[in-house]
Amino acid sequence: MKLLIALFGLSVAVMSVMIFQAARQEFHLRSIKIRTEENTAEVKMKEEAIVALKTKIKQLKEAVASTSAKTEGLRKKKADTEKSTKGLDKSLLTCNTDKEEFEKKKTVKQKAITEFKADHKALKKRAEEDIKSLKQQILDRDKAICAFADTTKKEARKLCGLPDTPKKKH
């Protein structure tokens, strides 16, 4: 009986160890299952975060591409503006040079006009004096002719400035 008790004690001890091991394995499996579920949930959250980041990266790439296109367009505009500015500067320089030349020509022509006006006034005065002297010569000649002209004729009276009706001598 001792053997039976020892065997029974031993079987109870083995059974207890087996129950303990089974319970421990069950707790271990539950903790693994819980951790697996937590890890799965965490992986899903990280995958969702990755998908969101990929979407955001795609949007940022599109924004960078559009910004790059705008930047390139602005660079082209800047280059065109610089070219046009250089052209306008060159045109302005040419225009200023032409303006200076025209100003010089204008000054020369104004001097010529002033000289012409002065010469014209002098010539006009001289012509007036010549006209007066010629009129005086004509009057003197007419007076000389009147002294010898027959005043009974109409043309002679007109030339001498006498009235149309002849004066009769009594």
C-alpha positions as CSV (number, residue, x, y, z in Angstrom):
1,M,0.0,0.0,0.0
2,K,2.8,2.3,0.5
3,L,3.6,1.8,-3.1
4,L,0.1,2.6,-4.0
5,I,0.1,5.7,-1.9
6,A,3.4,6.7,-3.3
7,L,2.1,6.0,-6.8
8,F,-1.0,7.9,-6.0
9,G,1.0,10.8,-4.6
10,L,3.2,10.7,-7.5
11,S,0.3,10.6,-10.0
12,V,-1.4,13.5,-8.1
13,A,1.9,15.4,-8.2
14,V,2.3,14.6,-12.0
15,M,-1.3,15.5,-12.5
16,S,-0.8,18.7,-10.5
17,V,2.3,19.6,-12.6
18,M,0.4,18.8,-15.8
19,I,-2.6,20.9,-14.7
20,F,-0.3,23.7,-13.7
21,Q,1.5,23.4,-17.1
22,A,-1.8,23.3,-19.0
23,A,-3.1,26.4,-17.1
24,R,0.2,28.2,-17.6
25,Q,0.1,27.3,-21.3
26,E,-3.5,28.5,-21.5
27,F,-2.6,31.8,-19.9
28,H,0.4,32.1,-22.2
29,L,-1.8,31.4,-25.2
30,R,-4.3,34.0,-24.1
31,S,-1.6,36.5,-23.6
32,I,-0.2,35.7,-27.0
33,K,-3.7,35.9,-28.5
34,I,-4.3,39.3,-26.9
35,R,-0.8,40.6,-28.0
36,T,-1.5,39.3,-31.5
37,E,-4.9,41.1,-31.6
38,E,-3.2,44.3,-30.2
39,N,-0.4,43.9,-32.7
40,T,-2.9,43.4,-35.5
41,A,-4.8,46.5,-34.5
42,E,-1.5,48.4,-34.2
43,V,-0.4,47.1,-37.7
44,K,-3.8,48.2,-39.1
45,M,-3.4,51.7,-37.5
46,K,0.1,51.9,-38.9
47,E,-1.0,50.7,-42.3
48,E,-3.8,53.4,-42.3
49,A,-1.2,56.0,-41.2
50,I,1.1,54.8,-44.0
51,V,-1.8,55.1,-46.5
52,A,-2.6,58.6,-45.2
53,L,1.1,59.5,-45.5
54,K,1.3,58.1,-49.0
55,T,-1.8,60.2,-50.0
56,K,-0.2,63.3,-48.3
57,I,3.1,62.6,-50.1
58,K,1.3,62.3,-53.4
59,Q,-0.5,65.6,-52.8
60,L,2.8,67.2,-51.8
61,K,4.5,65.8,-55.0
62,E,1.6,67.3,-57.1
63,A,2.0,70.6,-55.2
64,V,5.7,70.6,-55.8
65,A,5.2,69.7,-59.5
66,S,2.7,72.6,-59.9
67,T,5.0,74.9,-58.0
68,S,7.9,73.9,-60.2
69,A,5.9,74.5,-63.3
70,K,4.9,77.9,-62.0
71,T,8.5,78.7,-61.1
72,E,9.6,77.7,-64.6
73,G,6.9,79.9,-66.0
74,L,8.0,82.8,-63.8
75,R,11.6,82.2,-64.9
76,K,10.6,82.4,-68.5
77,K,8.6,85.5,-67.8
78,K,11.5,87.0,-66.0
79,A,13.8,86.2,-68.9
80,D,11.3,87.7,-71.4
81,T,11.0,90.8,-69.2
82,E,14.7,91.2,-69.0
83,K,15.0,90.9,-72.8
84,S,12.2,93.4,-73.3
85,T,13.8,95.7,-70.7
86,K,17.1,95.6,-72.5
87,G,15.3,96.3,-75.8
88,L,13.5,99.2,-74.3
89,D,16.7,100.6,-72.8
90,K,18.4,100.3,-76.1
91,S,15.4,102.0,-77.8
92,L,15.3,104.7,-75.1
93,L,19.0,105.4,-75.7
94,T,18.5,105.6,-79.4
95,C,15.5,107.9,-78.9
96,N,17.5,110.1,-76.6
97,T,20.3,110.3,-79.1
98,D,17.8,111.2,-81.9
99,K,16.2,113.8,-79.6
100,E,19.6,115.4,-78.9
101,E,20.3,115.5,-82.7
102,F,16.8,117.0,-83.3
103,E,17.4,119.6,-80.6
104,K,20.7,120.6,-82.2
105,K,19.0,120.8,-85.6
106,K,16.2,122.8,-84.0
107,T,18.6,125.2,-82.4
108,V,20.4,125.7,-85.8
109,K,17.2,126.2,-87.6
110,Q,15.9,128.7,-85.0
111,K,19.1,130.7,-85.3
112,A,18.7,130.6,-89.1
113,I,15.0,131.7,-88.7
114,T,16.1,134.5,-86.4
115,E,18.8,135.6,-88.8
116,F,16.3,135.4,-91.7
117,K,13.7,137.5,-89.8
118,A,16.4,140.1,-89.0
119,D,17.5,140.1,-92.7
120,H,13.9,140.2,-93.8
121,K,13.2,143.2,-91.6
122,A,16.3,145.0,-92.9
123,L,15.3,144.1,-96.5
124,K,11.7,145.3,-95.8
125,K,13.0,148.6,-94.4
126,R,15.3,149.0,-97.4
127,A,12.5,148.2,-99.8
128,E,10.2,150.7,-98.1
129,E,12.9,153.3,-98.3
130,D,13.4,152.4,-102.0
131,I,9.6,152.6,-102.6
132,K,9.5,156.0,-100.9
133,S,12.4,157.3,-102.9
134,L,10.9,155.9,-106.2
135,K,7.5,157.5,-105.3
136,Q,9.3,160.8,-104.6
137,Q,11.1,160.4,-108.0
138,I,7.8,159.8,-109.7
139,L,6.2,162.8,-108.0
140,D,9.2,165.0,-109.0
141,R,9.0,163.7,-112.5
142,D,5.2,164.3,-112.6
143,K,5.7,167.8,-111.3
144,A,8.3,168.4,-114.0
145,I,6.0,167.0,-116.6
146,C,3.0,169.1,-115.2
147,A,5.0,172.2,-115.8
148,F,5.1,171.5,-119.5
149,A,1.8,169.5,-119.9
150,D,-1.3,170.9,-121.5
151,T,-3.8,171.1,-118.7
152,T,-6.7,171.3,-121.0
153,K,-6.5,167.6,-121.7
154,K,-8.1,165.2,-119.4
155,E,-5.1,162.9,-119.0
156,A,-2.8,165.7,-118.2
157,R,-5.2,167.0,-115.5
158,K,-5.4,163.5,-114.1
159,L,-1.6,163.2,-114.1
160,C,-1.1,166.5,-112.4
161,G,-3.9,165.9,-109.9
162,L,-6.1,168.8,-111.1
163,P,-9.9,168.6,-111.1
164,D,-11.6,167.2,-114.2
165,T,-13.3,170.4,-115.3
166,P,-10.9,172.8,-116.9
167,K,-10.7,176.3,-115.6
168,K,-11.6,178.8,-118.2
169,K,-9.5,181.8,-118.4
170,H,-11.5,185.0,-118.8
